[in-house]
Amino acid sequence: MQANRTVLITGASRGIGAACALLAARRGYTVCVNYRENEAAANAVVQAIEAAGGEAFAVAADVADEGDVARLFAAIDDRCGRLDALVNNAGILARQTRVEHMDAARINRILATNVTGSFLCAREAVRRM
């Protein structure tokens, strides 16, 4: 196994993202735990990884915001100097509603996070790989 590998997992403060972060750490990756709002949950994932002997750090960034994505990847560059893997996990769900009740702001926020955010993170990851 190659040493000093780094993975970014977006939306890693809970659920599938947190499970991916824990598994990646067990596989020897330094894990960047990305989160948008819940710092306490992200820190709990970092602490769980560190308690198991792994390395991790948390970075707040909204993947729907290009400036936040640039700052997220700059933090990885500064801390690790490399990026080896990306798990594009961040996504949002909104309470189900009928199409005729959806406004453009809601649709745009979902697409910005779930689609544009994934592409922005992939773009930055590819630039580093």
C-alpha positions as a printed NumPy array, in Angstrom:
array([[  0.   ,   0.   ,   0.   ],
       [  1.312,   3.428,  -0.957],
       [  1.953,   5.71 ,   2.031],
       [  0.719,   9.273,   2.442],
       [ -2.3  ,   9.029,   0.164],
       [ -4.941,  11.729,   0.526],
       [ -8.656,  11.527,  -0.207],
       [-11.284,  14.262,  -0.179],
       [-14.773,  13.138,   0.704],
       [-17.403,  15.796,   0.192],
       [-20.38 ,  15.717,   2.523],
       [-18.442,  13.502,   4.915],
       [-19.886,  14.676,   8.214],
       [-22.649,  12.066,   8.282],
       [-24.253,   9.107,   6.562],
       [-22.561,   7.534,   3.559],
       [-19.837,  10.21 ,   3.502],
       [-18.848,   9.525,   7.105],
       [-18.793,   5.772,   6.455],
       [-16.566,   6.351,   3.404],
       [-14.251,   8.538,   5.492],
       [-13.864,   5.87 ,   8.173],
       [-13.198,   3.163,   5.574],
       [-10.68 ,   5.303,   3.667],
       [ -8.792,   5.994,   6.897],
       [ -8.692,   2.272,   7.67 ],
       [ -7.236,   1.782,   4.185],
       [ -4.425,   4.217,   4.988],
       [ -5.636,   7.472,   3.478],
       [ -5.349,  10.853,   5.11 ],
       [ -8.965,  11.998,   4.907],
       [-10.24 ,  15.498,   4.255],
       [-13.722,  15.521,   5.786],
       [-15.7  ,  18.165,   3.924],
       [-18.872,  19.591,   5.412],
       [-21.102,  22.585,   4.761],
       [-22.64 ,  23.474,   8.119],
       [-22.33 ,  20.854,  10.853],
       [-18.838,  21.381,  12.24 ],
       [-19.523,  19.256,  15.32 ],
       [-20.483,  16.244,  13.195],
       [-17.422,  16.685,  10.959],
       [-15.155,  16.949,  13.994],
       [-16.705,  13.763,  15.416],
       [-15.756,  11.909,  12.21 ],
       [-12.207,  13.303,  12.426],
       [-11.974,  12.264,  16.083],
       [-13.207,   8.745,  15.288],
       [-10.578,   8.399,  12.566],
       [ -7.825,   9.698,  14.844],
       [ -8.95 ,   7.44 ,  17.714],
       [ -8.496,   4.477,  15.373],
       [ -4.976,   5.626,  14.512],
       [ -5.742,   7.4  ,  11.236],
       [ -5.213,  10.926,  10.003],
       [ -8.019,  13.312,   9.124],
       [ -8.976,  16.963,   9.098],
       [-12.213,  18.826,   8.457],
       [-12.776,  21.7  ,   6.042],
       [-16.012,  23.659,   5.759],
       [-16.99 ,  24.444,   2.184],
       [-20.187,  24.589,   0.164],
       [-19.462,  22.607,  -3.006],
       [-22.069,  24.67 ,  -4.844],
       [-19.875,  27.757,  -4.388],
       [-16.867,  27.912,  -6.723],
       [-14.924,  30.112,  -4.307],
       [-15.518,  27.657,  -1.468],
       [-14.37 ,  24.78 ,  -3.69 ],
       [-11.149,  26.651,  -4.524],
       [-10.575,  27.298,  -0.812],
       [-11.273,  23.633,   0.018],
       [ -8.686,  22.387,  -2.452],
       [ -6.177,  25.045,  -1.352],
       [ -6.547,  23.73 ,   2.206],
       [ -5.744,  20.225,   0.974],
       [ -2.757,  21.529,  -0.997],
       [ -1.44 ,  23.358,   2.066],
       [ -1.996,  20.498,   4.484],
       [ -1.126,  17.455,   2.363],
       [  0.605,  18.666,  -0.781],
       [ -1.274,  16.129,  -2.875],
       [ -4.651,  14.6  ,  -3.631],
       [ -5.01 ,  10.985,  -4.696],
       [ -8.739,  10.365,  -4.599],
       [-12.075,  12.153,  -4.553],
       [-15.423,  10.862,  -3.347],
       [-18.091,  13.247,  -4.645],
       [-20.67 ,  12.466,  -1.981],
       [-22.162,  15.868,  -1.09 ],
       [-25.757,  16.291,  -2.104],
       [-28.972,  17.771,  -0.908],
       [-32.498,  16.528,  -0.839],
       [-35.485,  18.718,  -0.363],
       [-38.828,  17.755,   1.058],
       [-40.775,  16.058,  -1.697],
       [-43.269,  18.227,  -3.461],
       [-45.125,  18.28 ,  -6.713],
       [-43.418,  19.891,  -9.698],
       [-46.014,  22.638,  -9.934],
       [-45.009,  23.789,  -6.424],
       [-41.26 ,  24.032,  -7.117],
       [-39.751,  27.452,  -7.659],
       [-36.577,  28.195,  -9.614],
       [-34.57 ,  28.953,  -6.478],
       [-35.213,  25.47 ,  -5.12 ],
       [-34.36 ,  23.776,  -8.417],
       [-31.208,  25.861,  -8.83 ],
       [-29.963,  25.086,  -5.303],
       [-30.426,  21.347,  -5.826],
       [-28.671,  21.4  ,  -9.208],
       [-25.897,  23.68 ,  -7.956],
       [-25.049,  21.275,  -5.149],
       [-25.756,  17.905,  -6.723],
       [-24.51 ,  18.557, -10.258],
       [-22.371,  21.687, -10.512],
       [-20.66 ,  21.002,  -7.185],
       [-19.64 ,  17.526,  -8.316],
       [-18.166,  18.918, -11.526],
       [-16.31 ,  21.716,  -9.708],
       [-14.742,  19.225,  -7.305],
       [-13.893,  16.819, -10.128],
       [-12.263,  19.664, -12.07 ],
       [-10.07 ,  20.629,  -9.121],
       [ -9.214,  16.999,  -8.367],
       [ -8.194,  16.317, -11.972],
       [ -5.942,  19.359, -11.917],
       [ -4.067,  17.743,  -9.031],
       [ -3.926,  14.144, -10.186]])
